[in-house]
Amino acid sequence: MNVIPSVNLQDFVSGDPVRKQKFIDEIGKAYEEIGFVALKGHFLDTHLVDDLYGEIKNFFALPLETKQKYEIPGIAGQRGYVSFGKESAKGQKQGDLKEFWHFGQYVEDDPVRAKEYPENVTVTELPRFNEVGKEAYAMLEKTAKYVLRALALHLGLEETYFDQYIHNGNSILRPIHYPPIQSEPKDAVRAAAHGDINLITLLMGAQGRGLQVQNHKGEWIDAIAQPDELMINVGDMLSRHTNNKLKSTIHRVVNPPRELWGTSRYSIPFFMHPISEMKLDVLESCIDEDNPKQFEDITAGEFLHERLIELGLIKK
């Protein structure tokens, strides 16, 4: 597959069983073959998107010393600010050419769960920053819930199978700033080739060239969304849970051509994580003679911890 398929979530939520099944079949096929889709019909309206981009551009334009006061020690970068070059892809020594912010889950109905997660960090210089981030988080989480419902049906599970695991899940909204490139990067790129940790990732900001996906022939293809689309891909947790039936595809963000080095790039992924105790054990329905069980049993929390060590965000 050399083109990222486009699907429309409104087919799934239309109430028309034919349109609903069409969406299930289309997204299931795409995730088995390439692991990415471009999604129209999501729950983010254009005003919210514009507001969010405005707020994050204002934040990243703040002086470095102001941003660094929101870099919280001891929480592996899970909330607040992470400065330029701190994160590297699994197996990479060079830090990625980016800085980013993390909004996390807003737990409102489970005091025990609320204590499990670090608190969100409030930016006092920008009065609407946290409010807009929280609203975008909610709409992306809602979109992800319906995508996972479609995938549950594709896998032969109950439609709401994932609901219990994603309610108050450890999901992250990550506005990223790739600053202008000032000098020839030695080995670093804006985001080195990697697979995502989580169940699915919803990406805002894939409208221009930069994001590339590796197909099963090993070829890198551009993943460019239309203005009204999110790019949504399978993460390693879901790939593992489905015995690699749904593919977690390696992707990267390459450096722009030299004539565009002086420009910033912004992208905003939402990493849909389940609660930490979700078992990622391979689903029985995804095991057969031709596809024996490929992965050991593990919980989502254990898997996340392993990967944060590999990314350099938790020190051994």
Secondary structure, DSSP 8 states (H G I E B T S, - for coil): --S--EEEHHHHTSS-HHHHHHHHHHHHHHHHHTSEEEEES-S--HHHHHHHHHHHHHHHTS-HHHHHTTB-TTTTT-SEEE-TT----TT--S--S-EEEEB-----S-HHHHHHS------TT-TTHHHHHHHHHHHHHHHHHHHHHHHHHHTTS-TTTTHHHHTT---EE--EEE----S--SS--SEEEE--SSSEEEEE--SSTTEEEE-TTS-EEE----TT-EEEEE-HHHHHHTTTSS----EEE----GGGTTS-EEEEEEEE---TT-B----GGG--SSS---S---BHHHHHHHHHHHTTSS--
